[in-house]
Amino acid sequence: MTSGAKFGADYLAYPGDPTLYHAQFAVRVLDWESPMHPYGFAAGTRTAHAARKHLLLATAQQSAPQPSASST
């Protein structure tokens, strides 16, 4: 993975070594709690398509801390 700033993404994902392959995915990392606006989605899709890449949307949800087994 490398920086995707040149293509309007957060990262670029490669199928192997970045020095040997072209990136196949433009990765956008989104906040789980924030809504995705249709215009932002359309812009990301068009930018990725113009760069001949697939748009990959990634998000993570923070989980609540799990109680440990020793604290009963």
ZADRENLO-646947 format. One record per atom (N, C-alpha, C): residue number from 1; residue in one letter; atom name; x, y, z. Coordinates in steps of 0.1 Angstrom, whole numbers, plus 5000, padded with zeros to 4 digits. Last residue first. Example, Ala and Ser with C-alpha at 12.3 -4.5 7.8 and 13.67 -1.06 7.14 Angstrom:
BEGIN
{2 'S' 'N' {5128 4978 5071}} {2 'S' 'CA' {5137 4989 5071}} {2 'S' 'C' {5129 5000 5079}} {1 'A' 'N' {5132 4943 5078}} {1 'A' 'CA' {5123 4955 5078}} {1 'A' 'C' {5132 4967 5078}} 
end
This chain:
BEGIN
{72 'T' 'N' {4861 4896 5382}} {72 'T' 'CA' {4848 4892 5385}} {72 'T' 'C' {4843 4897 5399}} {71 'S' 'N' {4885 4899 5362}} {71 'S' 'CA' {4878 4910 5370}} {71 'S' 'C' {4863 4906 5373}} {70 'S' 'N' {4895 4880 5346}} {70 'S' 'CA' {4900 4880 5360}} {70 'S' 'C' {4893 4890 5369}} {69 'A' 'N' {4886 4884 5321}} {69 'A' 'CA' {4881 4872 5328}} {69 'A' 'C' {4884 4873 5343}} {68 'S' 'N' {4878 4918 5313}} {68 'S' 'CA' {4888 4907 5314}} {68 'S' 'C' {4882 4896 5323}} {67 'P' 'N' {4854 4932 5292}} {67 'P' 'CA' {4859 4930 5305}} {67 'P' 'C' {4868 4917 5305}} {66 'Q' 'N' {4862 4950 5263}} {66 'Q' 'CA' {4857 4938 5268}} {66 'Q' 'C' {4862 4936 5282}} {65 'P' 'N' {4853 4982 5252}} {65 'P' 'CA' {4863 4974 5258}} {65 'P' 'C' {4856 4962 5264}} {64 'A' 'N' {4834 4984 5221}} {64 'A' 'CA' {4835 4987 5235}} {64 'A' 'C' {4846 4978 5242}} {63 'S' 'N' {4850 4991 5190}} {63 'S' 'CA' {4842 4983 5198}} {63 'S' 'C' {4844 4987 5213}} {62 'Q' 'N' {4848 5013 5163}} {62 'Q' 'CA' {4855 5010 5175}} {62 'Q' 'C' {4845 5002 5184}} {61 'Q' 'N' {4848 5002 5130}} {61 'Q' 'CA' {4839 5006 5141}} {61 'Q' 'C' {4847 5003 5154}} {60 'A' 'N' {4860 5013 5099}} {60 'A' 'CA' {4862 5005 5111}} {60 'A' 'C' {4853 5011 5122}} {59 'T' 'N' {4861 5011 5064}} {59 'T' 'CA' {4857 5017 5076}} {59 'T' 'C' {4859 5008 5088}} {58 'A' 'N' {4866 5017 5029}} {58 'A' 'CA' {4870 5009 5041}} {58 'A' 'C' {4865 5018 5053}} {57 'L' 'N' {4860 5011 4995}} {57 'L' 'CA' {4856 5019 5007}} {57 'L' 'C' {4859 5011 5020}} {56 'L' 'N' {4877 5013 4966}} {56 'L' 'CA' {4875 5004 4978}} {56 'L' 'C' {4872 5013 4990}} {55 'L' 'N' {4874 5015 4932}} {55 'L' 'CA' {4872 5022 4945}} {55 'L' 'C' {4869 5012 4955}} {54 'H' 'N' {4898 5005 4909}} {54 'H' 'CA' {4885 5002 4915}} {54 'H' 'C' {4885 5010 4928}} {53 'K' 'N' {4912 5025 4882}} {53 'K' 'CA' {4913 5018 4895}} {53 'K' 'C' {4899 5015 4900}} {52 'R' 'N' {4916 5044 4862}} {52 'R' 'CA' {4916 5030 4859}} {52 'R' 'C' {4918 5021 4871}} {51 'A' 'N' {4912 5070 4867}} {51 'A' 'CA' {4926 5065 4870}} {51 'A' 'C' {4927 5050 4867}} {50 'A' 'N' {4885 5072 4863}} {50 'A' 'CA' {4894 5079 4854}} {50 'A' 'C' {4909 5075 4855}} {49 'H' 'N' {4877 5057 4885}} {49 'H' 'CA' {4875 5052 4872}} {49 'H' 'C' {4884 5059 4862}} {48 'A' 'N' {4883 5074 4906}} {48 'A' 'CA' {4890 5061 4906}} {48 'A' 'C' {4888 5055 4891}} {47 'T' 'N' {4866 5096 4900}} {47 'T' 'CA' {4881 5098 4900}} {47 'T' 'C' {4888 5084 4899}} {46 'R' 'N' {4841 5084 4902}} {46 'R' 'CA' {4846 5089 4889}} {46 'R' 'C' {4861 5091 4889}} {45 'T' 'N' {4841 5077 4929}} {45 'T' 'CA' {4839 5067 4919}} {45 'T' 'C' {4845 5072 4905}} {44 'G' 'N' {4843 5102 4941}} {44 'G' 'CA' {4853 5092 4944}} {44 'G' 'C' {4853 5081 4933}} {43 'A' 'N' {4819 5114 4932}} {43 'A' 'CA' {4832 5120 4929}} {43 'A' 'C' {4843 5110 4931}} {42 'A' 'N' {4800 5097 4944}} {42 'A' 'CA' {4801 5099 4929}} {42 'A' 'C' {4814 5104 4925}} {41 'F' 'N' {4805 5102 4971}} {41 'F' 'CA' {4806 5089 4966}} {41 'F' 'C' {4808 5089 4950}} {40 'G' 'N' {4799 5129 4972}} {40 'G' 'CA' {4813 5125 4976}} {40 'G' 'C' {4815 5111 4970}} {39 'Y' 'N' {4772 5129 4966}} {39 'Y' 'CA' {4781 5136 4957}} {39 'Y' 'C' {4796 5132 4960}} {38 'P' 'N' {4761 5114 4988}} {38 'P' 'CA' {4761 5109 4974}} {38 'P' 'C' {4770 5116 4965}} {37 'H' 'N' {4779 5111 5018}} {37 'H' 'CA' {4772 5119 5009}} {37 'H' 'C' {4772 5114 4995}} {36 'M' 'N' {4777 5090 5045}} {36 'M' 'CA' {4783 5092 5032}} {36 'M' 'C' {4774 5100 5023}} {35 'P' 'N' {4778 5100 5079}} {35 'P' 'CA' {4771 5096 5067}} {35 'P' 'C' {4779 5098 5055}} {34 'S' 'N' {4800 5088 5104}} {34 'S' 'CA' {4797 5099 5095}} {34 'S' 'C' {4789 5093 5083}} {33 'E' 'N' {4808 5065 5119}} {33 'E' 'CA' {4797 5073 5123}} {33 'E' 'C' {4792 5084 5114}} {32 'W' 'N' {4831 5055 5106}} {32 'W' 'CA' {4819 5047 5107}} {32 'W' 'C' {4807 5055 5111}} {31 'D' 'N' {4848 5074 5082}} {31 'D' 'CA' {4845 5073 5096}} {31 'D' 'C' {4831 5065 5097}} {30 'L' 'N' {4867 5058 5056}} {30 'L' 'CA' {4856 5066 5061}} {30 'L' 'C' {4854 5064 5075}} {29 'V' 'N' {4892 5057 5033}} {29 'V' 'CA' {4889 5053 5046}} {29 'V' 'C' {4879 5063 5052}} {28 'R' 'N' {4896 5044 5001}} {28 'R' 'CA' {4891 5056 5008}} {28 'R' 'C' {4887 5051 5022}} {27 'V' 'N' {4918 5033 4977}} {27 'V' 'CA' {4912 5030 4990}} {27 'V' 'C' {4908 5043 4997}} {26 'A' 'N' {4919 5021 4946}} {26 'A' 'CA' {4920 5033 4953}} {26 'A' 'C' {4912 5032 4966}} {25 'F' 'N' {4935 4992 4933}} {25 'F' 'CA' {4924 4998 4941}} {25 'F' 'C' {4928 5011 4946}} {24 'Q' 'N' {4957 4984 4918}} {24 'Q' 'CA' {4943 4981 4913}} {24 'Q' 'C' {4932 4988 4920}} {23 'A' 'N' {4988 4998 4908}} {23 'A' 'CA' {4977 4997 4918}} {23 'A' 'C' {4964 4993 4911}} {22 'H' 'N' {5010 4977 4890}} {22 'H' 'CA' {5002 4989 4891}} {22 'H' 'C' {4992 4987 4901}} {21 'Y' 'N' {5041 4961 4901}} {21 'Y' 'CA' {5027 4961 4897}} {21 'Y' 'C' {5021 4975 4897}} {20 'L' 'N' {5067 4964 4911}} {20 'L' 'CA' {5064 4955 4900}} {20 'L' 'C' {5050 4955 4894}} {19 'T' 'N' {5067 4980 4932}} {19 'T' 'CA' {5077 4983 4922}} {19 'T' 'C' {5075 4975 4909}} {18 'P' 'N' {5048 4969 4949}} {18 'P' 'CA' {5044 4981 4942}} {18 'P' 'C' {5055 4985 4931}} {17 'D' 'N' {5041 4935 4949}} {17 'D' 'CA' {5052 4945 4951}} {17 'D' 'C' {5049 4957 4943}} {16 'G' 'N' {5007 4930 4945}} {16 'G' 'CA' {5020 4925 4949}} {16 'G' 'C' {5029 4936 4952}} {15 'P' 'N' {4984 4944 4939}} {15 'P' 'CA' {4983 4929 4940}} {15 'P' 'C' {4996 4922 4944}} {14 'Y' 'N' {4980 4973 4960}} {14 'Y' 'CA' {4986 4966 4949}} {14 'Y' 'C' {4984 4951 4950}} {13 'A' 'N' {4962 5003 4967}} {13 'A' 'CA' {4964 4989 4971}} {13 'A' 'C' {4969 4981 4958}} {12 'L' 'N' {4967 5035 4980}} {12 'L' 'CA' {4966 5026 4968}} {12 'L' 'C' {4970 5012 4972}} {11 'Y' 'N' {4948 5056 5002}} {11 'Y' 'CA' {4958 5047 4999}} {11 'Y' 'C' {4956 5041 4985}} {10 'D' 'N' {4929 5077 4999}} {10 'D' 'CA' {4938 5077 5011}} {10 'D' 'C' {4950 5068 5008}} {9 'A' 'N' {4925 5095 4968}} {9 'A' 'CA' {4922 5084 4978}} {9 'A' 'C' {4932 5085 4989}} {8 'G' 'N' {4932 5110 4946}} {8 'G' 'CA' {4920 5114 4954}} {8 'G' 'C' {4916 5103 4964}} {7 'F' 'N' {4956 5103 4935}} {7 'F' 'CA' {4944 5098 4928}} {7 'F' 'C' {4931 5101 4936}} {6 'K' 'N' {4975 5113 4951}} {6 'K' 'CA' {4976 5117 4937}} {6 'K' 'C' {4963 5113 4930}} {5 'A' 'N' {4971 5100 4975}} {5 'A' 'CA' {4967 5114 4974}} {5 'A' 'C' {4967 5119 4959}} {4 'G' 'N' {4976 5074 4983}} {4 'G' 'CA' {4967 5076 4972}} {4 'G' 'C' {4964 5090 4969}} {3 'S' 'N' {5006 5058 4993}} {3 'S' 'CA' {4997 5070 4994}} {3 'S' 'C' {4989 5071 4981}} {2 'T' 'N' {5005 5022 4992}} {2 'T' 'CA' {5012 5035 4991}} {2 'T' 'C' {5002 5046 4993}} {1 'M' 'N' {5008 4988 5000}} {1 'M' 'CA' {5000 5000 5000}} {1 'M' 'C' {5009 5012 5000}} 
end
